[in-house]
Amino acid sequence: MTESTTAPGRHEPELAGQAVVVIGGSAGIGLETARRARAEGAVVILTARDPDRLRRAGLELGARTVAFDATDFERLGRFFDELPTPIDHVLVTGPGPYYAPLAELDVAKVRRDVDAHLLLPLHVARYAAGKVRPGGTLLFMGGTGGRRTAVGLAFISALTAALPALTKNLALELAPIRVNLMAAGFVDTPLSAAILGDRLDTRREQLRTTLPIRRVVGPADVAALAVHLMTNTAVTGATFDIDGGQQLVEG
């Protein structure tokens, strides 16, 4: 009998020889996904707006970095045009959602959110279509908070509803490239800390007490799902909720 050469408890890297682009990869979910992809053997290319933070992330991971604002769609197109080799997977992250009651709605902020959450995935799909290998993945980030109805959720509810529809249609149009959406609830990231400020610890404790999983969802949880969707070639056009059961207790 031939003995296995794989050490007990070890597995072959699932992304060995593959290239992963993370748009918004200098912090939070994007950075954690890049870490996990590197651990699984991928070559990683990171983009983000903040050049200093991006440089630090690139040094940590041994990743190529390109600093620019992804909602500058002309610059985004040049980024994809300049990629030297075919790629396998693209993860697109973005800023937090914008909540405001109708009477206080800032139209400029609404337009920025449309760019960041709806037009950015659409442009990535256009530009990446000729760069991603067949069977590769476009992976977008959405949310679950806008599925309920409440004062201040009119705009974010519309975006929340649009992304699964966009994902399904792109999966059909771009096949055999796969397109999937991760819909997160609260994730304990630097962005969440910046949004909540001194209310962060209270929110964490509330979630630990009320969520069915009895803990707060972190970037590593979302990163694990992201890499799974990159490697599971049977999945496309789907939306995957990752909120620790938040909708069950707050919806």
N, C-alpha and C positions, 0 to 999 in steps of 0.2 A: 504493500500500500504506500502511495506517495504521501509524504507528510506536507502539511501546509507550511508555507514560509511566512505566513502572516502571524504576528505576535498575538497571543490571546488578549481580547479586549480592545484590539485596534481594528480600524477599518481603512480601506483604501480611500484616499481623498476623492470626494464626489465631483469636484470641479477641476480636477487636474487637467492641465492643457487648455483650459477655457479662459476667456476674457470677460470680465464683468465691469460695466460702467455704472458708477453711482453718481447720479445728479443730485447734489445736496449731500455730499459725502463727508463733510468735515466735522459733523457732530451728530448726536442722537441716533435715530434709527438708521440713517444712511451710513454713519461711521461704524456702527455695530455690525451692520450687514457686511460692510467691506471687510471688517475683521474676520467674520465667520467665513466669508468667501475665500480670503487668503488662507485661513486655516484648512480649508478644503482644497487648496492647491491652485486657486485661480490667480491669474494676473489681474490686477485691479487698476482701474483708471478712475480718479476722483475729480469731480468738479464742485465748486462752491463759490459763493460771492466774496467771502472774507479770505484774502490771500494769506494772511498770517496763520490763521487757524487751519486753513487747508494745507499749508506747507508743513505744519506740525503733524497733521494726520498722515500726509504722504511719507514723511520721514519715519513715523512709527510703523507703517505697513510696508514700506518699500514700494510704494505705489506711484505711478505717474499722476501728476496733478495739473489741472488747467483751471485757472481762476477767472470766472466771468459770471454775470447775472444771466441765469438760464431763461428769464423772461425777455431778454433781448434776443428775439427769435432769429434775427439775421446772424448774430454771433453764434447762437446755438447751431444753426445750419453749417457755419464754417467749422465748428468743432467736429461735427460728424463727418464733414467732407475731409478733414485733416487726419482722421484716425488712420493709422498706418496699416492696420490689418483688420480682417473681419473680426467681429465680436460675437459673443454668445448670449449675453444677458444685459439688460438695462433696467436699473431701478430708478424711479423718479420720486423724490420726496419734495416737500414744499413747506411753506410757512403754516402756522396754525390757522384755524378757521376764524372768520370775522363774524361776530355776533353783534347785532344792534336792532332795537325796535325801529319800525318804519319811520317814525317821526325824527329819529336821530341818525338815520342812515347816511353815511358819508359815501357819495357816489364814486369819488376817487378811490377809496378803499375797496369798494365793490369791484371796480374795474381791475384793480391790482389782483384781487382774489380770483376773478375770472381768468386772468392771465395765468396765475400761478397754479390753479387747481383744475382748470378745464382746457385752456388753450395750450398750456405747456405739454400735457400728455398728447394732445392732438399733433402738435408740431414734432414732438419726439417720434411719434409713430411715423410721420412723413419722412423725417430725416434718417431714421434708423432702419427703415424698411430695406434699404439696399446694402446695409452694413451687417445686419444680424444674420447669422447662419440659419438655415432651415432647422426648425425644432428648437431654436433659441427662444428667449423670453423677453417681453416687455412687461414690466411689473410696476403698477401705479399704487400710490397711497391715497386712500380716502378715509372716511370716518363714519361712525354710527350715530353720533349725537344729533344730526339733523333729521333723523327718521321720526322723531317725536314732534308733536306740535306744541309750540309755546311762543309767547311774545318774544320777539327778537330773533326768531329762527327762520323767518320767511326766506331770506336770501340763502343761508347755508343749507336749508332744506332742499332748495332747488338744485344746488350743486351736488348735494348728497345723492339725489335721485338721478342726476345726469350721468355720474361716473360709471355705475354698473351698465347702463345702456351703451355708453361709449365703449366700454370694455368688450361687451358682447359683439358689437358691430365690427370693431377693429380686429377681434379674433377671427371673424369670418373673412374680412377683407385682406388681412395680412397673412393668412395661413400659407405655409406651414409654420410661420413664426407664431408662437403662443403669446396670448395677452391675458393677464390676470390682474385683479384688484385686491388689495388688502385694506379692509375697513377697520380702523382702530378706534377704540374708545380712548379713555385717558391713558397716556403712556408717560412714565416718569422720566422725562428728558430735560435737558437744559432749556428747551423752548417752553415746556410746561412750567418750569421754575420761573422763567422770565415773565410769563403771562400772569401767574398767580401771585408772585411776590411773597409777602408774609402770610398768605393764605395757603401756601403749599403744604405745610405739615398737617394742617387741619384737613385738607382734601385727602392726603395720603391716609390719615387715620380713619376718615369716613369710609374710604374704599376698602381698607383692610377689614373693617367691621361688617360692611354690607355685601361685598362681592362674594359670589358663591365660591371662588377660589381662595378667599381669605388672604389675599395679598395683592399688591399693586403690580400691574403689568409694566414690564420694563423693556428697553430697547432690545435686549437679548431675546426676548420672547418673539418679537416681530422679526428679528433677524433670522431666527430659526425657521419661521414660516417662509420667509423670503427665499432662503436657500432651498428649502423643500420644494417650493414652486419652480425654482430654476431646474431642479434635478428630476422632478416627476413629469415626464413628457406626455402623460395622459391627460393633463389638466390644461384647459384653455377656456377663455370666455367667462370665467367664474369670479365671484366675489367672495372673499373669505373674511368673516368677522373675527377680530381678535381683540376682545374687550373684557375678558375675564368674567363674562356674564353681566356686564354693566347694564345692558339693555333690559335684562330680566328684572332688575331691581329699581331702575330709574326710568324705564320706558312707560 
